[in-house]
Amino acid sequence: MQQQVYERICALVYDEAGIRIRPGKESMVASRLAKRVRALGLESETDYLEYLERELATEVVALLDVISTNVTSFYRESEHFKVLADSHRQLLRAGAKRVRYWCAASSTGEEPYTIAMTLAEVERELGARPDCRLLATDISTRVLKEASDGAYNNARMAGVPEELRKRYFARTEIAGVEMHRAIPELSSRIMFRRLNLSQPPFPMRGPLDAVFCRNVMFYFDEPVKEALVAEFHRLLKPGGLLFVGKSESLPPGSPGYVRAGSSVFRKVN
Ligand SMILES: C[S@@+](CC[C@H](N)C(=O)[O-])C[C@H]1O[C@@H](n2cnc3c(N)ncnc32)[C@H](O)[C@@H]1O
């Protein structure tokens, strides 16, 4: 891949999504772009770059879809869901009537459905019916579509305990494959929207009880991370929780948070 094309693509991906592609990733970028080159019936990456610059407003969405990694799973980094359950239980026991959560890089939906099952289980245990909502966002329209469809094959459901699969998913068949679709009781708890985390401020008011922003911040450089973490701080309630991925942390010296567990932070002021 021509160096000039590679550098321009990296610059566009950074400007549009805050994603910093590390040096030496030419072959990874070339193989991902090849999908768009083929889909558009173009000849080369250079043709693709010309097309992209011309049709930036629409094509950038498809570019980010092929560039970003969407790896996720149900109950990934499972200890976070115990912390979430404890916190939700405490809020409801203290009489909270309105509770708000945000899953900020929801990918194909496994993470927000796991959050929703965790909340539903606590409410079932306490016999509580709070006004509880979960916003799930991602930059990729492709993953958002899959997430709002909420149907997963057996392999992807492997992390969901049998009892919860039976309670919250209905068996169905899609193109001859056995699938499990989230039932309305679960899916109606979640609102899916497109949102770019690299461009705060975000059009929501809060205040939020917890934010999950896991396994996406490592794509961002320090200025993007700092702005994002400050925006979460604006939106969280005092005492609200911020969950990040296990291999991630807040930028050094992020004001207004204390550690509340492994890769969990609490807003303090
Ligand atoms: C590796 S997945 C993580 C999914 C999930 N949070 C988890 O931990 O399993 C990263 C997700 O971040 C999304 N993403 C990347 N850049 C983004 C941005 N600037 N704004 C919003 N989402 C972004 C990708 O589309 C992808 O779905």
The ligand as an SDF file (V2000), in Angstrom:
LIG
                    3D

 27 29  0  0  0  0  0  0  0  0999 V2000
  -13.3710   -4.0010   21.0110 C   0  0  0  0  0  0  0  0  0  0  0  0
  -15.0190   -3.4010   20.9170 S   0  0  0  0  0  0  0  0  0  0  0  0
  -15.4480   -3.3950   22.6320 C   0  0  0  0  0  0  0  0  0  0  0  0
  -16.8880   -3.7890   22.8710 C   0  0  0  0  0  0  0  0  0  0  0  0
  -17.3200   -3.8620   24.3340 C   0  0  0  0  0  0  0  0  0  0  0  0
  -17.2680   -2.5860   24.9790 N   0  0  0  0  0  0  0  0  0  0  0  0
  -16.5270   -4.8760   25.1070 C   0  0  0  0  0  0  0  0  0  0  0  0
  -15.7250   -4.4970   25.9680 O   0  0  0  0  0  0  0  0  0  0  0  0
  -16.6990   -6.0590   24.8610 O   0  0  0  0  0  0  0  0  0  0  0  0
  -14.7440   -1.6730   20.5620 C   0  0  0  0  0  0  0  0  0  0  0  0
  -15.9540   -0.9500   20.0210 C   0  0  0  0  0  0  0  0  0  0  0  0
  -15.6900    0.4550   20.0580 O   0  0  0  0  0  0  0  0  0  0  0  0
  -16.2870    1.0540   18.9270 C   0  0  0  0  0  0  0  0  0  0  0  0
  -15.6190    2.3430   18.6680 N   0  0  0  0  0  0  0  0  0  0  0  0
  -14.3830    2.5730   18.1560 C   0  0  0  0  0  0  0  0  0  0  0  0
  -14.1530    3.8950   18.0570 N   0  0  0  0  0  0  0  0  0  0  0  0
  -15.2600    4.5200   18.5260 C   0  0  0  0  0  0  0  0  0  0  0  0
  -15.6370    5.8950   18.6870 C   0  0  0  0  0  0  0  0  0  0  0  0
  -14.8100    6.8800   18.3280 N   0  0  0  0  0  0  0  0  0  0  0  0
  -16.8620    6.1740   19.1870 N   0  0  0  0  0  0  0  0  0  0  0  0
  -17.7050    5.1620   19.5520 C   0  0  0  0  0  0  0  0  0  0  0  0
  -17.4180    3.8470   19.4260 N   0  0  0  0  0  0  0  0  0  0  0  0
  -16.2070    3.5370   18.9280 C   0  0  0  0  0  0  0  0  0  0  0  0
  -16.0910    0.0230   17.8240 C   0  0  0  0  0  0  0  0  0  0  0  0
  -17.0020    0.2150   16.7670 O   0  0  0  0  0  0  0  0  0  0  0  0
  -16.2960   -1.2930   18.5870 C   0  0  0  0  0  0  0  0  0  0  0  0
  -17.6260   -1.7450   18.4890 O   0  0  0  0  0  0  0  0  0  0  0  0
  1  2  1  0
  2  3  1  0
  2 10  1  0
  3  4  1  0
  4  5  1  0
  5  6  1  0
  5  7  1  0
  7  8  2  0
  7  9  1  0
 10 11  1  0
 11 12  1  0
 11 26  1  0
 12 13  1  0
 13 14  1  0
 13 24  1  0
 14 15  1  0
 14 23  1  0
 15 16  2  0
 16 17  1  0
 17 18  1  0
 17 23  2  0
 18 19  1  0
 18 20  2  0
 20 21  1  0
 21 22  2  0
 22 23  1  0
 24 25  1  0
 24 26  1  0
 26 27  1  0
M  CHG  2   2   1   9  -1
M  END
$$$$
